[in-house]
Amino acid sequence: MTLWWAIAAVCLGCYALKLAGLAAPRRILDHPVVSRFAELVPVALLAALIAVQMFSENGELRFDPARTAGLGGAVVALLLRAPFLVVLATAAVITALVRSFLG
Amino acid sequence: MDTTGYRSAAIRDGLGVGVAVGLSGLAFGAAAITAGLSVAQACVLSLLTFTGASQFALAGAVGAGGNLVAASAGALLLGGRNTLYGLRMADLLRVRGPRRLLAAHGVIDETAAVTLAQPTPAAARAGFVTTFASLYITWNLSTLGGALGTSFLGDPAVLGLDVVGPATFLAILWPRLAASAELRWLALGGAAIALGATPFLPPGVPVLLSAAAVLVVMAR
């Protein structure tokens, strides 16, 4: 499976998922298990993505001090209710600075 | 406020959200190139997938050298929440036929947030159209800009761009984590499962496995 096939599958699949919601009978949403699952799944997946992208490289656990400092900066920016782009810029600038200091 | 007032307020909301969030396409373009995608691949994802978390997830898994099937499955699982937004918005938008096929592409986090917050159906429709249009244009142009810029820069890690993907996910998650202790535990559990499985499973699979934390929370 080449990367282009994966991209095609994700494009088609994501569109189908969007359309399914607009076209489906509304009573599906009334099912409490469905709505609860849908609320919870993205939280677990996004948290897992953060952890893996922060602390692993090529299938091995790895601690990167610069990246960790950058994410710490993002947390502070979020606590200060900074706008979305300011949060991202803070994280990138701190990561770049720490990385240049550590050589 | 009269009917017209509600509509113009919805249009203002939509433009604000669309342009601000759309600019984070810069981050996606940068993350995609960092992960090894081409400029064309980054742009096709933004044009045709048009749902940020899934795009970042696919790029991130590819960058980690992951199995492409697991990477695609992770992206699709994240795209599943758009189905729920569609269910909630169908009554408000009332679109049929070709217009429904077009509207479906715009069913994402940001359009749902603006649309579902409006006081009247007319304002909801105006908010949906404005958010969709402004976000689609800005997101795609800034993806192109971020991708081109990053591919000219050489090593993106020097600029700290490798932290942008995780920081984006954190910013998306933040309001939910701030509102609920249960969701904070779920997030920690998902992260712990994924990291614990990382040394033993191919890249991409540990992230899918984190969904097991959802079953634990639901069984309680």
Interface residues (C-beta under 8 A of the other chain):
Chain A: M1 T2 L3 W4 W5 A6 I7 A9 V10 C11 G13 C14 Y15 L17 K18 L19 A20 G21 L22 A23 A24 R26 I28 L29 V33 S35 R36 F37 A38 L40 V41 P42 V43 A44 L45 L46 A47 A48 L49 I50 A51 V52 Q53 M54 F55 S56 E57 N58 G59 E60 L61 A66 R67 G70 L71 A74 V75 L78 P83 F84 L85 V87 L88 A91 A92 V93 I94 T95 A96 L97 R99 S100
Chain B: A20 V21 L23 S24 A27 L37 Q41 V44 L45 L48 T49 F50 T51 A53 S54 Q55 F56 A57 L58 G60 V62 A64 G65 L68 V69 A71 S72 G74 A75 L76 L77 L78 G79 G80 R81 N82 T83 L84 Y85 G86 L87 R88 M89 A90 D91 L93 V95 R100 L101 A103 A104 H105 V107 I108 A157 V158 L159 G160 L161 D162 V163 V164 G165 P166 A167 T168 F169 L170 A171 I172 L173 W174 R176 L177 L183 L186 A187 L188 G189 G190 A191 A192 I193 A194 L195 T198 P199 P202 P203 P206 V207 L209 S210 A211 A213 V214 V217 M218
